[in-house]
């Protein structure tokens, strides 16, 4: 609702209705929210080895996007992995790949795009996104100690780690 008299300082929140009289000092502008990520879902009808690659256009542009993709369904009898390539500020390519490089039934694939770095979402949830390159290969029957990942800062509790190849 309008103020009865002009205010001498900016209001804490912008008003949605005009004031009864002009104010002496402009009200504070709303702070634009910073987009740090988005999610999406697409159905892939076959594997890259059968010639199927999906071009994904992000809804927002990013300076340095990190993309994680995972398969939500189990339409085929064999294992299949979601893969990502050609990541740019405005999109990427998603595809599926079976270990035997064969065809596969249609699957739903979800993806998460996050601006690289440490970001705090509404509610105080901290998301840290980055890319790690590794040459470590795990073969069955061999010991495996993994690949160390360094975070920008410590987390207050154990973090959840999502990854893609």
C-alpha positions, 0 to 999 in steps of 0.5 A, spaced: 500 500 500 502 507 498 506 510 504 502 516 507 508 521 506 514 521 502 520 517 505 527 520 506 531 513 505 530 507 501 525 502 503 527 495 505 523 492 499 521 495 493 513 497 493 509 494 488 504 500 488 506 507 487 507 512 493 501 517 494 507 522 493 514 522 490 519 520 495 526 524 496 530 518 495 529 512 490 527 506 493 532 500 492 532 496 486 530 488 487 537 484 487 536 480 480 537 472 482 543 469 480 542 463 476 547 457 478 544 451 474 538 448 471 535 441 470 532 437 464 530 431 462 530 427 455 528 421 452 534 418 448 532 412 443 538 409 442 546 409 443 551 413 439 554 407 436 547 407 432 548 414 430 544 417 436 546 424 439 541 429 442 543 436 442 541 440 448 540 447 449 540 450 456 535 455 458 540 460 460 548 461 458 553 459 463 561 462 463 563 455 465 558 450 465 559 443 469 554 438 466 552 431 470 547 426 466 544 420 469 539 414 466 532 414 470 529 408 467 531 401 465 529 399 458 534 395 455 537 388 458 544 391 458 547 396 462 548 403 458 551 409 460 549 417 459 555 420 456 556 428 455 560 432 450 561 438 446 559 442 452 559 450 451 556 456 455 549 455 451 548 447 450 552 440 450 551 433 447 548 427 450 548 420 448 548 413 451 553 408 450 553 400 452 560 397 453 559 392 447 558 398 443 551 396 441 544 398 440 539 399 446 532 401 448 530 408 449 531 411 456 530 417 459 536 421 461 536 427 466 541 432 466 544 437 471 547 444 469 551 448 474 556 454 474 563 451 475 565 453 482 562 454 489 555 456 489 550 457 495 542 456 493 536 458 497 536 455 503 543 455 504 545 448 500 552 449 498 553 446 491 560 445 488 561 444 481 568 442 477 571 437 472 576 432 474 581 428 469 583 422 471 587 416 468 586 411 473 582 405 470 579 400 475 579 392 472 575 387 476 579 383 481 584 389 482 585 393 488 582 400 487 583 406 491 579 411 487 581 418 485 582 424 490 578 430 489 579 437 492 574 441 494 574 449 494 572 449 502 570 444 507 563 442 507 559 442 514 557 435 513 559 429 508 557 431 501 554 428 496 558 426 489 555 426 482 559 424 476 559 423 469 564 420 464 
